Amino acid sequence: MKQEHLEAALPAGADPRQHARALARAHQAAVGGDRPPSEVRDVIRASWNRMLDKGLDPDRGSFALLDPEEVEGRRRYSGLTDALPILREGLTSVAEEAAHIMVIVDADGYVLWRDGSSQVRRRADGLGFIEGASWMEDVVGTNAIGTALVTQRPLQVYSAEHYVRTHHAWTCSCAPLHDPRDGRLMGAVDVSGPALTVNPTTLALVASVTKLAESQLRTEHLRELERLRAISGGVLAKQSGAALITDKHGWIAAATSVAPVDRVLLPRDCVAGHAWLPAFGQCALEPLPGGWLVRMLDGEDSGTTSVVRVVLDVSAPRTWSLSVQGAGGSWQHTLSPRHAELLYILACHREGRSAAELAGDLFGDPARTVTVRAEMSRLRRHFGGILAHRPYRFHDGVEVSVLHPEPPHAVLPHSVAPGVRATASR
């Protein structure tokens, strides 16, 4: 399992108390309108700037709380219940022994479950760090949960790195959790406790257990595909032309007379009838238990002439989508952070970008063309009727529009890609 780079909040060899005092001085400078000193990490400085732009009160923050019925509804809708056993097994006992609590939030930052030290839970009650509370940045300021949901990467936040002063006595380590079926952000897993218990290995532990939970969800998904595959033989045997059977996320369980692919993009609100699919053109969709029968329709143009309009929506801080409206209807697909970056860059450069140019746009290193070509290959498998190559670009004649956030420079706040940041700052 590949482990991404994790940046701990406490520099190697630093004394926690001295570093906390330095952060408190930096925090005071930032909320007072001065530029914070260099010891403040870029991810924290960027979050503080977002809080200053919003005018969030550093002494109080804000507060949002769901009623118990809404919490139960979000628990069912989140899809996180299948991941609970492995998260609790991997983190709850560790949290209790270290005088910490484990917290699981949904994609909107609402606390759904909380386990661990009873003493620390009582302290958390005083902050409103309770089930049903929102822990998003724009509610409680810079914190491991809300900021990790914005940046979509594991994050540790220590002491006065928190924007709201009442949180300075805490240290928190959080990792986002994604649905392996469609890449959707499902929520995040956090371990929090008293600031002086900060330990850089906590972040690595949280990130590793979260990856194990994602693997468990992936295994359950494969079981679902096997169950769907068991009923596919008889259905496909009755088809006279090219057809395939997918689950509700578009993952293919079986196919006949179709070049093998792993997944097709189905419309977000999939209904029985005709639909234009990027990889196959005009198709007929028929519901099956747990999925769809997709039949390719002969004589229909599957090329770019079917596409009327493409809308790249990057207006939200954490979820982004590509919508396509064509002659056969419309569909929408949620984008991963990397694919959102790539499509945003291509939308800003309609003339196209070479692999080397995209590598510079994404990584500041034109030599990283292998990574770029692999990502673009994945994108073009999904959006073959929309994206061209040599150079990489949206097909000529495709109308492309971008929905930006307000202010525009807040586009894709997770991204440190030079091409995104340079375009967003214009």
Buried (B, 14 or more C-beta within 10 A) or exposed (E): EEEEEBEBBBEEEBEBEEBBEBBBEBBBBBBEEEEBEEEBBEBBBBBBBBBBEEEBBBEEBBEBBBEEEEBEEBBEEBBBEEBBEBBBEBBBEBBBEBBBBBBBBBBBBBBBBBBBBEEBBEBBEEBBBBBBBBBBBBBBBBBBBBBBBBBBBBBBBBBBBBBBBBBBBBBBBBBBBBBBBBBBBBBBBBBBBBBEBBBBEBBBBBBBBBBBBBBBBEEEBEEBBEBBBEBBEEBBEEBEEBBBBBBBBBBBBBBBEBEEBEBBBBBEEBEEEEBBBBBBBBBBBEEBEBBBBBBBBEEBEBEBEBBEEBBBBBBEBBBBBBBBBBEBBBBBBBBBBBBBBBBBBBBBBEEBBBBBBBBBBBBEEBEBBEBBBEBBEBBBBBBBBBBBEEBBBBBEEBEBEBBBBEEBBBBBBBBBBBBBBEBBEE
